[in-house]
Amino acid sequence: AAERLTDRTHRDIDLIRRTGKCPGIENYSRHLVGSAPGEPPITLLDYFPVRHNTSRFIVILDESHLTLPQLGSCSAADRSRKAELVKNGYRLPSALDNRPLTYQEFW
């Protein structure tokens, strides 16, 4: 498993250097943007001014009776799936940081 992950990582880094991208580049997002382990990922919400305390905006959630519960379940399901991939040597542990926001992080 360690050899497979090492080979994949070296291949990905080579592709990133040559082309600027690779399959699954999102799994390296923490390293590319300099985030700390466990820190919420950068999302579209970070580009709205309220995140910087400069003004307010409104988010309209269509089908909110479906959307709001999904905020929690998407994060849990993503973590469970990626934890297995990390455990079995298919992804680096940093892949866990490329995830949906939790309910608390969204609000």
CNS distance restraints for C-alpha pairs under 8 A (distance, minus, plus):
assign (resid   1 and name CA) (resid   5 and name CA) 6.25 0.50 0.50
assign (resid   1 and name CA) (resid  88 and name CA) 6.59 0.50 0.50
assign (resid   1 and name CA) (resid  89 and name CA) 4.76 0.50 0.50
assign (resid   1 and name CA) (resid  90 and name CA) 7.34 0.50 0.50
assign (resid   2 and name CA) (resid   6 and name CA) 6.07 0.50 0.50
assign (resid   2 and name CA) (resid  89 and name CA) 6.11 0.50 0.50
assign (resid   3 and name CA) (resid   7 and name CA) 6.06 0.50 0.50
assign (resid   4 and name CA) (resid   8 and name CA) 6.12 0.50 0.50
assign (resid   4 and name CA) (resid  89 and name CA) 7.14 0.50 0.50
assign (resid   4 and name CA) (resid  90 and name CA) 7.41 0.50 0.50
assign (resid   5 and name CA) (resid   9 and name CA) 6.00 0.50 0.50
assign (resid   5 and name CA) (resid  89 and name CA) 5.83 0.50 0.50
assign (resid   5 and name CA) (resid  90 and name CA) 5.99 0.50 0.50
assign (resid   5 and name CA) (resid  91 and name CA) 6.72 0.50 0.50
assign (resid   5 and name CA) (resid  92 and name CA) 7.33 0.50 0.50
assign (resid   6 and name CA) (resid  10 and name CA) 6.15 0.50 0.50
assign (resid   7 and name CA) (resid  11 and name CA) 6.12 0.50 0.50
assign (resid   8 and name CA) (resid  12 and name CA) 6.03 0.50 0.50
assign (resid   9 and name CA) (resid  13 and name CA) 6.09 0.50 0.50
assign (resid  10 and name CA) (resid  14 and name CA) 6.15 0.50 0.50
assign (resid  11 and name CA) (resid  15 and name CA) 6.27 0.50 0.50
assign (resid  12 and name CA) (resid  16 and name CA) 6.12 0.50 0.50
assign (resid  12 and name CA) (resid  22 and name CA) 5.73 0.50 0.50
assign (resid  12 and name CA) (resid  23 and name CA) 7.57 0.50 0.50
assign (resid  12 and name CA) (resid  25 and name CA) 7.87 0.50 0.50
assign (resid  13 and name CA) (resid  17 and name CA) 6.14 0.50 0.50
assign (resid  13 and name CA) (resid  22 and name CA) 7.99 0.50 0.50
assign (resid  14 and name CA) (resid  18 and name CA) 6.19 0.50 0.50
assign (resid  15 and name CA) (resid  19 and name CA) 5.64 0.50 0.50
assign (resid  15 and name CA) (resid  20 and name CA) 6.85 0.50 0.50
assign (resid  15 and name CA) (resid  21 and name CA) 6.26 0.50 0.50
assign (resid  15 and name CA) (resid  22 and name CA) 5.68 0.50 0.50
assign (resid  16 and name CA) (resid  20 and name CA) 4.25 0.50 0.50
assign (resid  16 and name CA) (resid  21 and name CA) 4.58 0.50 0.50
assign (resid  16 and name CA) (resid  22 and name CA) 5.82 0.50 0.50
assign (resid  17 and name CA) (resid  21 and name CA) 7.88 0.50 0.50
assign (resid  21 and name CA) (resid  25 and name CA) 6.36 0.50 0.50
assign (resid  24 and name CA) (resid  28 and name CA) 7.87 0.50 0.50
assign (resid  25 and name CA) (resid  29 and name CA) 6.89 0.50 0.50
assign (resid  26 and name CA) (resid  95 and name CA) 7.68 0.50 0.50
assign (resid  26 and name CA) (resid  98 and name CA) 6.48 0.50 0.50
assign (resid  27 and name CA) (resid  91 and name CA) 7.74 0.50 0.50
assign (resid  27 and name CA) (resid  92 and name CA) 7.67 0.50 0.50
assign (resid  27 and name CA) (resid  94 and name CA) 6.68 0.50 0.50
assign (resid  27 and name CA) (resid  95 and name CA) 4.36 0.50 0.50
assign (resid  27 and name CA) (resid  96 and name CA) 7.77 0.50 0.50
assign (resid  27 and name CA) (resid  97 and name CA) 7.79 0.50 0.50
assign (resid  27 and name CA) (resid  98 and name CA) 6.02 0.50 0.50
assign (resid  28 and name CA) (resid  32 and name CA) 6.26 0.50 0.50
assign (resid  28 and name CA) (resid  94 and name CA) 6.80 0.50 0.50
assign (resid  28 and name CA) (resid  95 and name CA) 6.62 0.50 0.50
assign (resid  28 and name CA) (resid  98 and name CA) 7.97 0.50 0.50
assign (resid  29 and name CA) (resid  33 and name CA) 6.11 0.50 0.50
assign (resid  29 and name CA) (resid  97 and name CA) 7.99 0.50 0.50
assign (resid  29 and name CA) (resid  98 and name CA) 6.63 0.50 0.50
assign (resid  30 and name CA) (resid  34 and name CA) 5.71 0.50 0.50
assign (resid  30 and name CA) (resid  35 and name CA) 5.01 0.50 0.50
assign (resid  30 and name CA) (resid  36 and name CA) 7.06 0.50 0.50
assign (resid  30 and name CA) (resid  37 and name CA) 7.43 0.50 0.50
assign (resid  30 and name CA) (resid  41 and name CA) 7.64 0.50 0.50
assign (resid  30 and name CA) (resid  94 and name CA) 6.74 0.50 0.50
assign (resid  30 and name CA) (resid  97 and name CA) 6.64 0.50 0.50
assign (resid  30 and name CA) (resid  98 and name CA) 7.24 0.50 0.50
assign (resid  31 and name CA) (resid  35 and name CA) 6.70 0.50 0.50
assign (resid  31 and name CA) (resid  94 and name CA) 7.99 0.50 0.50
assign (resid  35 and name CA) (resid  39 and name CA) 6.42 0.50 0.50
assign (resid  35 and name CA) (resid  41 and name CA) 7.87 0.50 0.50
assign (resid  37 and name CA) (resid  94 and name CA) 7.13 0.50 0.50
assign (resid  37 and name CA) (resid  97 and name CA) 6.75 0.50 0.50
assign (resid  38 and name CA) (resid  97 and name CA) 5.87 0.50 0.50
assign (resid  39 and name CA) (resid  97 and name CA) 7.11 0.50 0.50
assign (resid  40 and name CA) (resid  97 and name CA) 7.20 0.50 0.50
assign (resid  40 and name CA) (resid 101 and name CA) 6.67 0.50 0.50
assign (resid  40 and name CA) (resid 105 and name CA) 7.35 0.50 0.50
assign (resid  41 and name CA) (resid  97 and name CA) 6.63 0.50 0.50
assign (resid  41 and name CA) (resid  98 and name CA) 6.16 0.50 0.50
assign (resid  41 and name CA) (resid  99 and name CA) 6.81 0.50 0.50
assign (resid  41 and name CA) (resid 100 and name CA) 7.73 0.50 0.50
assign (resid  41 and name CA) (resid 101 and name CA) 7.27 0.50 0.50
assign (resid  42 and name CA) (resid  46 and name CA) 6.36 0.50 0.50
assign (resid  43 and name CA) (resid  47 and name CA) 7.67 0.50 0.50
assign (resid  44 and name CA) (resid  48 and name CA) 7.41 0.50 0.50
assign (resid  45 and name CA) (resid  51 and name CA) 7.38 0.50 0.50
assign (resid  46 and name CA) (resid  51 and name CA) 5.84 0.50 0.50
assign (resid  47 and name CA) (resid  51 and name CA) 7.38 0.50 0.50
assign (resid  48 and name CA) (resid  52 and name CA) 7.74 0.50 0.50
assign (resid  48 and name CA) (resid  57 and name CA) 7.43 0.50 0.50
assign (resid  49 and name CA) (resid  53 and name CA) 6.45 0.50 0.50
assign (resid  49 and name CA) (resid  54 and name CA) 5.51 0.50 0.50
assign (resid  49 and name CA) (resid  55 and name CA) 5.58 0.50 0.50
assign (resid  49 and name CA) (resid  56 and name CA) 6.76 0.50 0.50
assign (resid  49 and name CA) (resid  57 and name CA) 7.65 0.50 0.50
assign (resid  50 and name CA) (resid  54 and name CA) 5.74 0.50 0.50
assign (resid  50 and name CA) (resid  55 and name CA) 5.14 0.50 0.50
assign (resid  50 and name CA) (resid  56 and name CA) 5.09 0.50 0.50
assign (resid  50 and name CA) (resid  57 and name CA) 6.74 0.50 0.50
assign (resid  61 and name CA) (resid  67 and name CA) 7.10 0.50 0.50
assign (resid  62 and name CA) (resid  67 and name CA) 7.63 0.50 0.50
assign (resid  63 and name CA) (resid  67 and name CA) 6.15 0.50 0.50
assign (resid  64 and name CA) (resid  68 and name CA) 5.59 0.50 0.50
assign (resid  65 and name CA) (resid  69 and name CA) 7.17 0.50 0.50
assign (resid  66 and name CA) (resid  70 and name CA) 6.49 0.50 0.50
assign (resid  67 and name CA) (resid  71 and name CA) 6.61 0.50 0.50
assign (resid  68 and name CA) (resid  72 and name CA) 7.64 0.50 0.50
assign (resid  68 and name CA) (resid 103 and name CA) 7.92 0.50 0.50
assign (resid  69 and name CA) (resid  73 and name CA) 6.63 0.50 0.50
assign (resid  70 and name CA) (resid  74 and name CA) 5.54 0.50 0.50
assign (resid  71 and name CA) (resid  75 and name CA) 6.70 0.50 0.50
assign (resid  71 and name CA) (resid 100 and name CA) 7.82 0.50 0.50
assign (resid  71 and name CA) (resid 101 and name CA) 7.16 0.50 0.50
assign (resid  71 and name CA) (resid 102 and name CA) 6.09 0.50 0.50
assign (resid  71 and name CA) (resid 103 and name CA) 5.16 0.50 0.50
assign (resid  71 and name CA) (resid 106 and name CA) 7.85 0.50 0.50
assign (resid  72 and name CA) (resid  76 and name CA) 6.54 0.50 0.50
assign (resid  72 and name CA) (resid 102 and name CA) 5.63 0.50 0.50
assign (resid  72 and name CA) (resid 103 and name CA) 5.14 0.50 0.50
assign (resid  73 and name CA) (resid  77 and name CA) 6.02 0.50 0.50
assign (resid  74 and name CA) (resid  78 and name CA) 5.99 0.50 0.50
assign (resid  74 and name CA) (resid 100 and name CA) 6.65 0.50 0.50
assign (resid  75 and name CA) (resid  79 and name CA) 6.18 0.50 0.50
assign (resid  75 and name CA) (resid  99 and name CA) 6.63 0.50 0.50
assign (resid  75 and name CA) (resid 100 and name CA) 5.25 0.50 0.50
assign (resid  75 and name CA) (resid 101 and name CA) 6.40 0.50 0.50
assign (resid  75 and name CA) (resid 102 and name CA) 5.64 0.50 0.50
assign (resid  76 and name CA) (resid  80 and name CA) 6.20 0.50 0.50
assign (resid  77 and name CA) (resid  81 and name CA) 6.23 0.50 0.50
assign (resid  78 and name CA) (resid  82 and name CA) 6.12 0.50 0.50
assign (resid  78 and name CA) (resid  99 and name CA) 6.64 0.50 0.50
assign (resid  78 and name CA) (resid 100 and name CA) 7.51 0.50 0.50
assign (resid  79 and name CA) (resid  83 and name CA) 5.83 0.50 0.50
assign (resid  79 and name CA) (resid  96 and name CA) 6.40 0.50 0.50
assign (resid  79 and name CA) (resid  99 and name CA) 7.39 0.50 0.50
assign (resid  80 and name CA) (resid  84 and name CA) 6.57 0.50 0.50
assign (resid  81 and name CA) (resid  85 and name CA) 6.62 0.50 0.50
assign (resid  82 and name CA) (resid  86 and name CA) 6.10 0.50 0.50
assign (resid  82 and name CA) (resid  91 and name CA) 7.67 0.50 0.50
assign (resid  82 and name CA) (resid  95 and name CA) 7.11 0.50 0.50
assign (resid  82 and name CA) (resid  96 and name CA) 6.13 0.50 0.50
assign (resid  83 and name CA) (resid  87 and name CA) 5.98 0.50 0.50
assign (resid  83 and name CA) (resid  96 and name CA) 7.01 0.50 0.50
assign (resid  84 and name CA) (resid  88 and name CA) 6.09 0.50 0.50
assign (resid  85 and name CA) (resid  89 and name CA) 6.20 0.50 0.50
assign (resid  85 and name CA) (resid  90 and name CA) 5.01 0.50 0.50
assign (resid  85 and name CA) (resid  91 and name CA) 5.60 0.50 0.50
assign (resid  86 and name CA) (resid  90 and name CA) 5.71 0.50 0.50
assign (resid  86 and name CA) (resid  91 and name CA) 4.70 0.50 0.50
assign (resid  86 and name CA) (resid  92 and name CA) 5.85 0.50 0.50
assign (resid  86 and name CA) (resid  93 and name CA) 5.75 0.50 0.50
assign (resid  86 and name CA) (resid  95 and name CA) 7.80 0.50 0.50
assign (resid  91 and name CA) (resid  95 and name CA) 6.29 0.50 0.50
assign (resid  94 and name CA) (resid  98 and name CA) 7.51 0.50 0.50
assign (resid 101 and name CA) (resid 105 and name CA) 5.68 0.50 0.50
assign (resid 101 and name CA) (resid 106 and name CA) 5.83 0.50 0.50
assign (resid 102 and name CA) (resid 106 and name CA) 6.17 0.50 0.50
assign (resid 103 and name CA) (resid 107 and name CA) 6.57 0.50 0.50
